[in-house]
Amino acid sequence: MASLSFFIGIIGNVISILVFACPIKTFWRIVKKKSTENYKGVPYITTLMSTSLWTFYGILKPGGLLVATVNGAGAVFQFIYVTLFLIYAPKDKKVKTAKLVGIFNVGFVGVVIAITLLAMHGKMRLTFVGILCAALTIGMYASPLAVMTTVIATKSVKYMPFLLSFFLFLNAGVWSAYAVLVKDIYIGIPNAIGFVLGSAQLILYMIYKNKSTKPTDTIRETGSTLPVKEGIEMRAHVDDDHGVQGDGKDDEEAIVVEKRSLSKQGKSLPKPTLSKQYSLPKILKKTASLGPYDLYSSWYHHYDTDVQTGNNI
């Protein structure tokens, strides 16, 4: 049984490290362009925090070598990513990122380690760190739920790449099996939840992979469900069919009216303030991410950006 758990743990290490290495292409692009572009540093910061805590858990746990090694490797990857992000981010983003690194990677992790070592003894240490890690990991699985909702609403898997979903599903399954063999509830429960949600994502992918997407650029306030681009093309086609000539004044007036209408619609939309966007509750919500699954939501953003620019991560 011990040899089987060790073998499965090794497989889990390999898969997890492959997942941790996925953003390498993204950061290679950042280094080449010397700019972080629209990428965000929060996912890498929270992953560095979570892998650090899991590494600490593996060190405290008797026989936790495989847990410590995989998360230690993950922490090294994330430290490199965060460092590169700090180097190539614009000044304002660099300052905000540095503050978050100080709060979560230095402050929070340091407080947890200090409380564990100074205020707790024996099994209580492992229980405290294990519950904290498991709670954060369970909270992390809310992110895929949002993506699954988007897939159902748009009937498109554009924001749910198959390979990423498959490897996250596989990773959760392997670590769930490992947790059963070593009887570790703190590793088992979060990864079992991840395995179930990963299975659901693959099922959704099979259902919607050939479905068409719904039009999104629609003028809704006027009651029209015709996509903007299609409406413009149809109008030009009708004008051609009717042989509209003249001096173009009617067209110019129509364009001005359309611009005013769109401008009013834009002004009516709520504009988030900077303080709300970077409020502490929202940042804390983003920290509910752990292990090799943490970059989930950010990878969707990166994948979509690269699809638009002709690249694939």
Secondary structure, DSSP 8 states (H G I E B T S, - for coil): -HHHHHHHHHHHHHHHHHHHTTTHHHHHHHHHHTS-TT--SHHHHHHHHHHHHHHHHHHHSTT-HHHHHHHHHHHHHHHHHHHHHHHHS-HHHHHHHHHHIIIIIIIIHHHHHHHHHHH--THHHHHHHHHHHHHHHHHHTHHHHHHHHHHHHHT--TTS-HHHHHHHHHHHHHHHHHHHHHT-HHHHHHHHHHHHHHHHHHHHHHHHTT-------B-TTTT--SBHHHHHHHHHHHHHHTT--S-SHHHHHHHHHHHHHHHHHHHHS----HHHHT-HHHHHHHT---GGGTTHHHHHHHHHHHHHHT---
